[in-house]
Amino acid sequence: MKNLIIGVDLAAKVIQVCVYADKKVQSNREMTPKQFSAYLSNLSPSLVVFEACASSNYWNQIATSLG
């Protein structure tokens, strides 16, 4: 899939991840922070959009460092 947009809703114990591509939602699932970190490390370069909250800067740094 090209032009993936990953929308992320951050919480302490559960992170909601919605993948949008080809003008429709491809997946929408919950992950733990550990699962989300692994997901980001296996993700091809994509646009990742985080909500504005206290932990968004941390996850932005993680996502940016992984490429």
LUMTIVO-6190 format. One record per residue (C-alpha): x, y, z; residue number from 1; residue in one letter. Coordinates in Angstrom, 2 decimals, always signed. Layout:
+---------+---------+---------+------+------+
:       u :       v :       w : logu : keba :
+---------+---------+---------+------+------+
:       X :       Y :       Z :  NUM :    A :
...
+---------+---------+---------+------+------+
This chain:
+---------+---------+---------+------+------+
:       u :       v :       w : logu : keba :
+---------+---------+---------+------+------+
:   +0.00 :   +0.00 :   +0.00 :    1 :    M :
:   +1.22 :   +3.46 :   -0.81 :    2 :    K :
:   +0.66 :   +6.69 :   +1.09 :    3 :    N :
:   -0.22 :   +5.17 :   +4.44 :    4 :    L :
:   -1.57 :   +7.47 :   +7.11 :    5 :    I :
:   -1.34 :   +6.06 :  +10.63 :    6 :    I :
:   -3.63 :   +7.77 :  +13.16 :    7 :    G :
:   -2.70 :   +7.15 :  +16.78 :    8 :    V :
:   -4.76 :   +7.72 :  +19.94 :    9 :    D :
:   -2.39 :   +7.54 :  +22.90 :   10 :    L :
:   -3.27 :   +6.31 :  +26.39 :   11 :    A :
:   -1.29 :   +4.86 :  +29.27 :   12 :    A :
:   -2.20 :   +1.20 :  +28.79 :   13 :    K :
:   -3.86 :   +0.96 :  +25.37 :   14 :    V :
:   -2.94 :   +2.69 :  +22.12 :   15 :    I :
:   -5.50 :   +2.79 :  +19.30 :   16 :    Q :
:   -3.91 :   +2.60 :  +15.84 :   17 :    V :
:   -5.90 :   +3.29 :  +12.68 :   18 :    C :
:   -4.31 :   +2.71 :   +9.26 :   19 :    V :
:   -5.80 :   +4.67 :   +6.35 :   20 :    Y :
:   -4.79 :   +4.04 :   +2.73 :   21 :    A :
:   -6.41 :   +3.95 :   -0.67 :   22 :    D :
:   -9.19 :   +6.25 :   +0.58 :   23 :    K :
:  -10.42 :   +3.84 :   +3.25 :   24 :    K :
:   -9.61 :   +2.44 :   +6.69 :   25 :    V :
:   -7.37 :   -0.61 :   +6.31 :   26 :    Q :
:   -7.20 :   -1.55 :   +9.99 :   27 :    S :
:   -8.17 :   -0.19 :  +13.38 :   28 :    N :
:   -6.81 :   -1.98 :  +16.43 :   29 :    R :
:   -5.66 :   -1.63 :  +20.01 :   30 :    E :
:   -2.06 :   -2.22 :  +21.07 :   31 :    M :
:   -0.06 :   -2.06 :  +24.26 :   32 :    T :
:   +2.81 :   +0.45 :  +24.28 :   33 :    P :
:   +5.27 :   -2.45 :  +23.83 :   34 :    K :
:   +3.32 :   -3.79 :  +20.83 :   35 :    Q :
:   +3.11 :   -0.28 :  +19.37 :   36 :    F :
:   +6.87 :   +0.21 :  +19.65 :   37 :    S :
:   +7.43 :   -3.07 :  +17.79 :   38 :    A :
:   +4.82 :   -2.05 :  +15.20 :   39 :    Y :
:   +6.65 :   +1.24 :  +14.56 :   40 :    L :
:   +9.98 :   -0.56 :  +14.15 :   41 :    S :
:   +8.51 :   -2.77 :  +11.40 :   42 :    N :
:   +6.63 :   +0.02 :   +9.63 :   43 :    L :
:   +7.78 :   +1.32 :   +6.25 :   44 :    S :
:   +8.11 :   +5.12 :   +5.98 :   45 :    P :
:   +4.62 :   +6.54 :   +6.53 :   46 :    S :
:   +2.84 :   +9.60 :   +7.84 :   47 :    L :
:   +2.15 :   +8.97 :  +11.54 :   48 :    V :
:   -0.30 :  +11.38 :  +13.18 :   49 :    V :
:   -0.49 :  +11.56 :  +16.98 :   50 :    F :
:   -3.08 :  +13.25 :  +19.14 :   51 :    E :
:   -1.82 :  +16.20 :  +21.17 :   52 :    A :
:   -1.23 :  +14.92 :  +24.70 :   53 :    C :
:   +1.52 :  +14.60 :  +27.29 :   54 :    A :
:   +3.05 :  +11.45 :  +25.78 :   55 :    S :
:   +2.85 :  +12.49 :  +22.11 :   56 :    S :
:   +6.31 :  +14.09 :  +22.16 :   57 :    N :
:   +7.84 :  +10.86 :  +23.50 :   58 :    Y :
:   +6.18 :   +8.73 :  +20.81 :   59 :    W :
:   +7.10 :  +11.27 :  +18.14 :   60 :    N :
:  +10.76 :  +10.91 :  +19.11 :   61 :    Q :
:  +10.49 :   +7.10 :  +19.00 :   62 :    I :
:   +8.78 :   +7.14 :  +15.58 :   63 :    A :
:  +11.27 :   +9.65 :  +14.17 :   64 :    T :
:  +14.27 :   +7.66 :  +15.42 :   65 :    S :
:  +12.91 :   +4.53 :  +13.71 :   66 :    L :
:  +12.58 :   +6.33 :  +10.41 :   67 :    G :
+---------+---------+---------+------+------+
